Structures are given as structure tokens and as C-alpha cells.
Amino acid sequence: MEPLVSVLMTSYNREEFIGEAIQSVLSSTYKNFELIIVDDGSIDNTVPIARSFEAKDQRVKLYINEKNLTQFPNRNKAASYATGKYIKYFDSDDIMFPHCLAVMVSAMEKFPDAGVGAITKNSHLRNVQLPQKYSSRESLINHYFTDSELLFIGPSGTIFRKDVFFEYKGFNEKIGILTDTLLMLSIASKYPVVGFETGLFHWRLHDQQVTIGQQDWFEMQKQRYEINRIILNSRDIPLTKKEVNIIKRNVKNIFIRNIIRTLFCNRSFHKCYELNEFGKIKFWDYPAAAIPNQKLEA
């Protein structure tokens, strides 16, 4: 029997898009799924629209939060209702193509040791046809030493094994908007990752998106810095000490360049000082000898 997939849709004031998003999931060629919608206190017609679908299809389950949790706490809340083998996030303003679930589930079943699957544009890295399994080492080498986008994709472009998702306790709610990248890197440090082709869903761009509304360049620099600090100091990272030290030096150089950019381009002396102090406090130890920037082959 095909495994059950928990499609998790969080919503907040999405009356303009949620009907189309729900219908796109219900039109999937893969039928063994539950669609869990968790509304975060919408004040428009989002809930009535979602409720109309719940009344017509028993696979749709609507939950309404008593208070607004914000994006990632609400994603974790949605996961707590999941009963499937796999967790498939899907945003309430996107459109899932009919073959999306079938492609993702088939590949995850083919590679049962993989912890997560994600859409990637970088099939040229291995010169193979997607979907394809990448080892933990391959995923991290590609992430840090090439232009791979595999571990950067947002939740709508991923599918998790539920047991692995909960092993890492879901999204770290203390990190901020880049916590999805932290989770992807954490899982990739231990489990293989499946790469999928593009064209499985339509990511809608509009000015009400959370990623647009929360775009703070300075905060993003600090979050990236903190995420790399956590991952590169992990005992489980499948890289050599030399490789880790090279990455640390590269990350620090990028951070320094961003401080300089802040100073000369934005003329924000206060923010420049803030970033500089953050780097002093949060940075890790690395060998005193200079380590040149370099690329590594996967």
C-alpha cells in the first residue's frame, strides 16, 4: 500500500490564494494523503474557504490556532497533527502540480535511508538524471563549495521523513526566518538527501509574502553566521577537519566583506559596529595559520 503523506498547509490571511492552493493538492495523482490546514488567526475569509473544502473531502482537516504563532512555530504546530510517514509542507499561496506528490514519494521510497528530499536546479553537479540521492558528504560539499541550491529550498520544495523531522524537533524557533536552512543542513549532516527536478510546484511571488515582509539584510547576515557556527561545530559533520577549517575561513571572510559593504554602501556605522561585535562574540576558533579560500571537488 502507498504510504500516507501529511501535506501541511499553514495560512494567515490568504483568502486570495488558499482556494486554488487547496484544490491543487486535491488534484494530485497521488491519492493517499491528508491535507492538514492550520490557520494562524486570519481575519479575512481564509477560514470559511478552507472549511468549505473540509466539508467536501474527508482528507482535509482544518485547525485554527487560539492565538497567532507566526510562521515557523505554526509550521511546527501543523507537524504535530501529522499522522503520515512523510511530511510535505505546502504554502497556502502556492500551486502544487498534479505529479508532485507521486514523484516525491516514489523517490523517497526508492531511497529509504534518505531523511529529506528537496527540489534542486543543480543536476549538473553529478551529471545524472533527477531524482537522485546525495550522500551527506556530497550534500555539504556541494553546499559549501559549489553553487548548489539543494539545501536552500524553502519548505514548499521539500518532503521530510516524519521520524527524521521529529528527531531534530522540527524548526528551531529561536533562529528566525532562516531556520529552514538550519534544519536542512542539520539533517544533511547525518542523512542522505534526495534531489528532485524543478517543475513540481509553482511558487507564487507577491508582496504579501512573509519572506518579503521580514527581509532584514542585517538580521539575515547574523542568522547565516549563527547557522554556520552551529553546523560546522557539530560532531556529526561528515567533513574532514581541513575542509571544515577552510569553510570557516571562507564564511568569516564573507562576513567581513559584508561589514565593509555595510560601511561603504549603506553608510550605517551603527549596523557595521553591531555586525563586527556579533562576529567577535559568536565566531568559532580556527587555526592561526592563514587558510586560503579554495574549492573542493565532490
N, C-alpha and C positions, 0 to 999 in steps of 0.2 A: 504493500500500500504506500502511496506517496506520503511523505512526511508533512505534517501540519506546519504552515508558516504563519507566524503572527505579524501581520502588517500593522505597524504602529503609526498613527497619524495624529499629531498634536495640532491644535488650532487655537487661534486668537484673532477674532475679527476678520474672518476670511470669507464673508458671505459672497464676495465676488467670484471666488475661485473654488471653494470647497466642493460644490456640487459636481463640477467637472472632474476634480481630483478623485472623489469617491467613485464616480461612475467609471473612471479609467481603471481603478483597481478591480471593480466588479466585472469588468470586461476581460479580465485576464484569461488566457487559455489554460493556465494552471488554476485548478478549482479548489484544492484543499488548503484553504486559508481562512483565517479570521481577521477581520478588519476592526482594530481597536482604535476608536477616536477618543481622545482626551482633550476636552475643551478647557482653556485656561481662563475662563471668566469673560467670554465675549459679551459685548453689549449691543451687537448688531444681530442679524438673522442667521448667524453661523449655526447655532444650536438647533433651531427649527429645521433648517435644511438637512443637517446631519440626522436628526430624529426621523425625518421623512424616509430616509434610506434605511434606517434601523427597522422601521415598521414593515418594510417590504422584503428585507433579506435578513435571515437569521444569523448570517455570518458577520453582520455589522453590529458592533457593541459600542454604545456611547456612554462615556463617563464625563461628569462635569465637576471640576475642582471647586471646592468651597472658597478658595482664595487663589489669587494669581501667583503661580510658582515661578514664572519666567521660563525661558527656553529649555535649558538642559535639565533643571530639576523636573520639569514636566515630561521630558523625554524619559527620564528615569522612572517617573510615576507610571507612564504608559507601559514600560517594560515590566513593571510589577504585575500587570494584568495578563501578560502573555502566557499562553499555555502550549505554544508550538515548539518544535525542535529548533526552528530558526526565527530570528528577529529581523524583520525587514522594515526599516524606517522609511516613511514616505511623507513628504511635507504636503500640507493641505492647499498649497498653491501650485503644485507641480502636476504633470500628467504622466502616468505610467503607461508605457506601450504594452499591448496585449501579450507579447512574448517575454517580458521582463522576468517575471517570477519563474517561468519554466526554464529559462536559460540559467538563472542564478542557482536555483535548487538543483538542477541537473549537475552542474559543475561542482557544487558543494558536496553532493552525494558521491561524485566521482573521486573527489579528494577529501575523504572523511577526516584526515588529520589536520586540515586547514581550519583556522579559527575564525577567519573573516574573509569575505570577498569584496572586491571594490572595482569600480569602473576605472579604466586607465587608457590613456592615449599613447602609451609607450610600448607597444608590441615590438617595436624595432630593437628594444634593448636585448631581447632574446631571439629575435628573428624567427618567431614562431606564431602560429595562429592562436588567437584567444578563443575561449578561456584557457588559461594556463596557470599552473601552480608555481609560485616562487617560494623558495626556502626563506627562513628567517634572515639568514645572512645575505641572500640575494636582495631581499626587500630593503634591508637597511643600507647596503652598499649602493643600490640604485637611488635610494632616497637622499643620501648624503653626498654622493659623488657623481650623480648624473642629473638630468632634468626630469626624472621620473615624477609623475603625479599620483602614483598608486596610493600613497598613504596620506594624500592631501584632500581626497574627495570627501565631500560632506555626507551627512547621514543618509540622504536620499539615494546616494550612489553606492550604498553598502548593504551587505547582508551578514549578520553575525550568527554563529552558533550560540544559542542561548546560554548553554553551560559556560562557554568561554566569556561571554559578556558579563555574566554574574560573577565569574571568578575574579574579574577586575572591578567588580562593584559598579559597573556602568560608567557614566560620565562623571569625572571629578568636578563637583560643583564649585570648587574654590578657585579653579584656574581661570575661567572666563570663556569667551567665545571660541577659543582655540582648543577647548578641552576635547573635541572630537579628534583632533590631530594627536593629542597625547594618548588617547585610547588606542588609536590605530597603531602608533609606534610601540606602545606597550605590548599589545597583542602580537605584533610582528616580531618583537624581540624573542618570542617563545614559540609561536605557531607559524606554519606556512600561511601564505596569503594567496588567494585566487584572484587573478586579474581578468576582468570582463571587458568586452568590446564596448565602445560607446554606442549610442542609439537605443538604449533600453528605456530611457525616460526623457521627458522634456523638462528642463529646469527653467522655470519661468522667471524672467527678470522684471522687477517692478520696484517702485520707490517706497513700498511699504515693507520690504523685506527686513528681517532682523539683522542680517549681515550688513545691510546698508545703514540702518539706523544706529547700529552700535560700532561703526567704524571709527576707532580712535587710534591713529597711527602710533602714538607714543605708547599706549597701553599694549598694542599688538607687539611692539618690539620687546617689551618686558615679558609678555606671555611666551613668545617664541624662545626667549632666553631661558626662562624657567622650565619650559618643556624639555629643551635640550639638556639642561642640567640634570633633570630627573632621569631621562633616558640614558644618557651617557655615563651616569654614575651607577646604573643598575648592575647588579652582579650577574644578571641573566643575559646581558647583551652579547650576541654571538659574533663579536668582532675582536680582533687582536688588540693588545694594549697600544701598539704603534698606530693602528687605524683609529682607535678612539682618541689618542692624543692629537692626531692630525685633524680630526673633526673638531675637537675642542678649540684648537688654534684657529681653524677656519671660522668657526662660529664667533669666537671673540673678535677676530678681525672684522667680520661683518658688523658686529655690534658697535665697534669703534667707528667704522665708516658711517654708520647711521647717526652716531653722536655728532660727527663732523658735519654730516648733511643737515642735521637739526640746527647746528650753529650757523652755518653759512647760507643755507637756503631758506630756513624758516625764521632765522634771527630770534629764536626762542632760547635765550640764555638760561632761563629758569628750567625749561624742559631738558636742555643739554646737561645741566648740572644734575638734575634728577636721574637721568639715564646713567650718567657717569657713576653716581653714588650707588645706584642699583647694581651696576656691574661689579663694583668693588665688593659689595656685601655678598652677592649671590654667586659669584663665579667660583669655579672649582680649581683645585690645584692641578698644575700640569708641569712637565719638565722645564727647567730653566733654559735649557738649550733651545735655540730657535728651531722650530719645525716648519719648513716651507710648505706653502699651500701646494697641493698636488691632487691629481685624480688617481683613482684606483680602478682596476679592471674587475668586473664582477666575476 
